[in-house]
Amino acid sequence: MTIPDSLTSTTRDGETITLNHTQLTRADTIISTANTVGGLGDKGKIIALMTSLVESTLRILSNVSAYPESAGYPNDGDGGDHDSLGLFQQRPTAGWGTVAELMDPVYSSRAFYGGPSGPNYPSPSGVLDISGWETMDNGEVCQAVQVSAFPDRYQNYEPVAIDILNAIGGGSTPGGGNIVKIREMGNQLMVIYDNGSKALAYPTTGGLWYVKNTGGGPGPGTGSFMWPFDPNTQTGDEYGPREGGVGTFHEGLDFPVGCDTPIPCIGNGTGSENYYHANFGNLLIVDHGVLPGGTYAGKQCRSLYAHQNAPSPIAVGQSVNKGDIIGHVGDTGASFGCHLHMEVHITNPGDPIVWNTNNDGGYRTAVNPRTFLDEYSA
């Protein structure tokens, strides 16, 4: 998604602030780095944005008084708070990194997120090193990482952080989404994204915080693949024998979502086939290449998206990423109402897809998408 030239938002205490393109570019780096670390979700990204908004107003700050050499690195201005540097005002003397490292927005973001793959693991602690951070108030997590003398400042910027995430989406690294709707569900809220993802949110004293996507999916997750839609509440005909329809064996899963709903790709791959099929209607097949691990290690994987409302915009040979929108739900071909029919095919490398919609025990390359995604999504 294109980074806006500017964004105006309002803090919790009612202050209106406007962020410029450079600040939003720094926010995009923070968000994108979270996608490479994994396990953080929107909650982790919001926590990082809140922290950087307070510490540096989303700027890479040098500190000439403490480290004259810091002015020689790309920066957005000079800070001067003790010996703090960069987006998160991290201190070399506290073990966060060298001057050169902390002036690098990717390094400083990775340090803030922490975890086993973080540059400082296990200390100083980043977000992923804070026990129970997933259920803590966002401001409390910021403070647990920063250990600030002013712990109450962070929560004030949560609405701004959410607006930034909504404006930028998942960042430059594919897999994110923009909030398009928030639906009440008792004492919870269902947050719906434009890539088909959903997540539960709870209203707390600190605003919204996001939890694991419903049913283990859908959503970008950290695995190689993702569910296109909710696997528990939005699934129609299952994989297996059936009566009616085309043949006596259903080789995919049906998702009866509304017409024109965006369809996210379940994994990284390349457009393989894109044409109109008498039964499938507007059809796209994506080749995900040879799987490196799991039950189907060494096998070639392809996913199929049928009954789209129009030909998919993905060309044969075009690269796509997990979560990219590859078309919209329709009712074309041998369809009985708007839905996505999705199949997953596993073959030896280079072998063609083989369909067998008869319940005769004959050879087919289609496997149960539910079983496949239960294993390969996260």
C-alpha positions, 0 to 999 in steps of 0.5 A: 500500500502507498505510504500517505503524504501525511496523516492527521490523527487525535490522541486519547487526550484530544490533541490533534497531530499531523505526521508527515511522509518521512514519519509515516515511512519510519512507521512503515519500516516498524510495521514491515520489520514486525512481519519479518520477525513474526509472532507479533500481529497487529498488537505488537505493531501498535505497541511499537508505533505507540512507543516510537511516537512517544520517544521520537515522534517516529523520527530517527534521532541522532544525539550529537552531545553524547555521540558526535558520530551519530550525526554522520548516519541518516537521521531526521534530526538531533535528540539529546536525551541522555545517551539515547538514539534512534526511533525508540531512543535506545541506549548503547550503555544499556546494551541495546546496540552500537551507535551505528546499529541504533541509527538503523531503523530496521535494527532498532525495530528488531531490538525493540521486538526482541525474541529469540531471533532478536539481536539482544536476546535475552536482554535487554528484553523486547516485546516478545521477551515480556511474559504474558505481553499478549494479554497485557494492556498495550501501554504496559507492554511499552513501559515493560520494554522501555522502563520509562520514568513517565510510564503513562505517556504511551497509552495516550498515543494508541489511537494514533498508532491504530490510525497509522496501521489502518492507513499503511496496512500491513507494511511493505512486507506482504501479509497485512490488511487494513481494517474495513469494519468493526462488528460488535459481538457481545463483549468482544469486537470482530475486526474485519480486514480488507484481505479477508482476515478477521481478529477478535478485539476486546475493549479495555481501559487502554482501548483495543488490543488484538488477539489471535485470529479466530480458529487459528486463522484466517489472516497473515499469521507466521506460517507459510500459508493462511486461511482465506476466510474463517475456517469455522464459521464461513465454510460450506461444502467440505472435501469428500463424498457428496450428493449433488453438484459436479460429480460425487466427490467434492475436491475442495472447500466452499466458503459461502461469503458474499459476492464481490468479497476480496479473495486473499491468496493462501501463500506465496506463489506464481500465477499458473493458470487463469481462464474460464472453466465450464464448471469452475467459472473464472478460475485462477491457479497459483503454483506455490512451488515445492514445499520444504517441510511437513507432510508434503515435503518435496512435493509441488503445491498448487491452490485453485480459486473458482467461481470468481466474479470476473477474471483474476487480475493475476497474470500467468507467471506473475508473483503473488504473496500470502494475503495478496488479493487475487480476485473477488468472490462470484457465482460463475460456472457451475455455481449455486450462489456466491461462494469461493470454491478452493482446492489444494493439489499436491503432486510430484514436481512438474506433474500436472493436476489430476481431477477426479470428481467421482467417488470411485477411489481413482487417482486425484491430486486434490488433498483436503484443504482443511487438513493442509491448512491446519498443518501449514498455516499459523 
